Amino acid sequence: MPSFSPISKKLAEYIVTTSFKNLPVEAIESAKMTILDSITCMIGGLFTPTGKIVTNVMSNEGGNSESTIPGIGHKTNALNASLVNSILANALDYDDYYPVSHPSATIVPPGLAVSEACKSNGKTFLTSVVVANEVYLRIMRSILASKEQRKKITGFGTHQTFGAAIVAGKILNLDKEQMAYALGIAGANAPVPSCSKTVWGDSVTMVKNNYGMSSFAGVLAAKLAKSGFTGPLDIFEGETGFWRMSGSDQFNPQEMTRGLGSDFMITRIEFKPYPCCRWIHPSLDGVSKIMKENSVKAGDIKKLEIRTHYLCTIPPFSNAHPRTFEEALFSIKYVVSLILLAIPRGPEWYERKTLNDPNVSALADKVTLIEDEEVDSSFPAKLLSKISLYTSEKSYNTRVDFPWGEPDNPMTKKDLEEKFREVTSQFFMNSKRGQLLEMIQKVEKLDDMNKLTALFH
């Protein structure tokens, strides 16, 4: 075998040698929260236009009956299940966030699919979820592009392929050599950074972050490496490294291993209280605060100014009148109007009657988005928002430095359980929801992950 590159060697060694007993309690508990939230989002995604299409198409593809897609009466192979379930996890844009990615969308679904196929135990699954987060998040952090470059090229699915490869490779019990090759194969086959075409602009598409192909490519990389397939061991290094392939203009290799094994980044993953792009959340928190603390009525509002970062001042975020479910997920003006009208979060936000509601449209036209230098300079590491609301008699101002769901203003386990109950009420009976919640909380005690996934039917 050719010699390891320095980065691949370090990462592969950590992935392969880390065991459940090496993990601190807080990392294990954080992993359980990401698992619960991802399952919530996968079920919620079934009821979206995207989810309905992808499950219908893939249910006809067949394959080995080894991994579950919720809502489908039969199993498929782990590759197809990873693809579909990652799309479902992100379809509602309700899935977790870490600047700038949705890590669990390409870690938990493929992890569940491969665990089910391999009949892995709960400790192996939990360990794989933690390890995949720790390595993937550092890879992402090391290749983060500059602001100017992000205006040209953006794509989360590109680097999230590594999360899928790592979680699958760990469950498949790859050795160090195979794991290093899996990283190389995954990087070489990752989807292109396409958000500038699939999300930004006047028309948001169902492709979005392309997480289905990210998970498919990552799981395939691990499976190929297990059978002796090779990839570039120097995938990260040099002027032609993955940072360049992914469209970045800078690379900080020291970030890939800084704190690895001691500083657990999974404990800082953010969860979403609202089903829409995370970048909108601080504005929603600010508007909610003003409305609640001052008893402002929607009919009294003359103008609402939101000071935010530059990406949130351009389409699709600035689109006041979204035409589709996907466009609405990214429209600040539209979603803020739903908060102003006190429409409960959930499926009603994106129903046709809400999209066409003249009251929503009228309020959306009163919202102005302003690029703010302080907010801009903090993004993407920190999400800020400054809100100014004007009535005919008074003005109200507030700012949000820590949106609900991030570590300094966290969603609790109880909050996530309530989110699970709300989202899955159309899918599961109360008894089934209770079984799932109990099993996820004790997942490390499972001798076979099929006992958990069997509850998805």
Secondary structure, 3 states (H helix, E strand, C coil): CCCCCHHHHHHHHHHHHCCHHHCCHHHHHHHHHHHHHHHHHHHHHCCCHHHHHHHHHHCCCCCCCCECCCCCCCCECHHHHHHHHHHHHHHCCCCCEECCECHHHHCHHHHHHHHHHHCCCHHHHHHHHHHHHHHHHHHHHHCCCCHHHHCCCCCHHHHHHHHHHHHHHHHCCCCHHHHHHHHHHHHHHCCCCCHHHHCCCCCCCCCCCCHHHHHHHHHHHHHHHHCCCCCCCCCCCCCCCHHHHCCCCCCCHHHHCCCCCCCCHHHHCECCCCCCCHHHHHHHHHHHHHHHHHCCCHHHEEEEEEEECHHHHCCCCCCCCCCCHHHHHCCHHHHHHHHHCCCCCCHHHHCHHHHCCHHHHHHHCCEEEEECHHHHHHCCCCCCEEEEEEECCCEEEEEECCCCCECCECCCHHHHHHHHHHHHCCCCCHHHHHHHHHHHHCHHHCCCCHHHHHHHC
